[in-house]
């Protein structure tokens, strides 16, 4: 597994932008918006996502940032995990096991 440096959101964004060969001047607005959101996330991270100015929980900025990243083509595709976990064995959830016990008790 790769090791990632502990970067701020803004620093990580700049790394991703530096590695993106497909971006051009037409992406300037989205890049600027992503930078604003990244800076905001760096502040919110230090305050458990509570806005230090208003005291309100911010549940918008992260979603907006991820949309900017997707619009810029900087979001990696999801990693496919084999069904049944790493070992390939099927695993039952606690709820499934509880249901089985309830059926056996009847």
N, C-alpha and C positions, 0 to 999 in steps of 0.2 A: 504494500500500500504506500502511495506517495506521502511524503511528509510535507505539510503546508506550514509556512511561517505564520506566526500570530500577528496578522496585519490588521490595521483598522479597515473599516469598510471602504473608505476612500482610497487607501493604499491598494487594497485588493482590486478595486475598480480600475485604478490606473495600470496595474499589472495586466489585467484582462484587456484593457484598451490597447496597451502596447503590443500585445500578442495577436490582436485582431487585424489581419491584413485586408479584410473585406470592407472596412468602414471608409467612408469618404466624407467630403464636406457636407453632403446632404444629411448626414447624421449629427451635425453639430448641435442642433437644438435638443435632440434626445440625449446626447452626451452631456450637455450642460445641465439638463434636468436630472440626469442620473447622478451627476456630481453633487448637486444640491441635496438630493435625497440621501446620498452616501454620507455627506457631512452631517445631516440631521440624524441619521442612524448612529453615527459615532457619538453624538451628544446623548441621544436617548439610551444607548447601551450603558452609559455610566449611571443612568437614573432608572434602571429597570423598565424602560419604555414609558416612563411617566414624564410628561413635558415639565421641565423645571420651572417654566414661566407660568403655566396655567394650573399645574397639578393634575392634569387630566391624562389618562392612559392613551397613548398613541397607537392605534391599531391600523393605521392607514399607510404610514410611510414605508414600511417594509414591503407591503403588497405593491405599492407604486414603484418602488425601486426594482423589484423583481420583474415587473412589467416593462420597465425601461431596459433592463438587461435582456429580456426576451426580444424586445423590439430591435435591439442592437445585435441580436444573434450571439449573445454571450452566455447563454444558459446551456449547459451540457444536457444531453438526453438522459432520461432516467436510467439507472443501472438495473438490469434485470437480475432478479434473485430467483434461483430455482425454487419451485414449490416444495414445501416440506422442510425448508431450512437448509442450512449449509451441508448437512449430512444426507439429505435426500429422504429422510424418514418423515412420515406424516406426523404432524403434531396436532393434538386436539387442544382447543382453547379450554379455559376453565369453565366457560359457559356450556360447551359441549359435554364436558365430563359431568357437570352438575345435572344436565338434562338426562344423561344416561342413568345416573344414580336415581333420579326421580322416577324414571320409567321402570327401573328394576324394583323399586319400592312399591309399585302399584300392583 
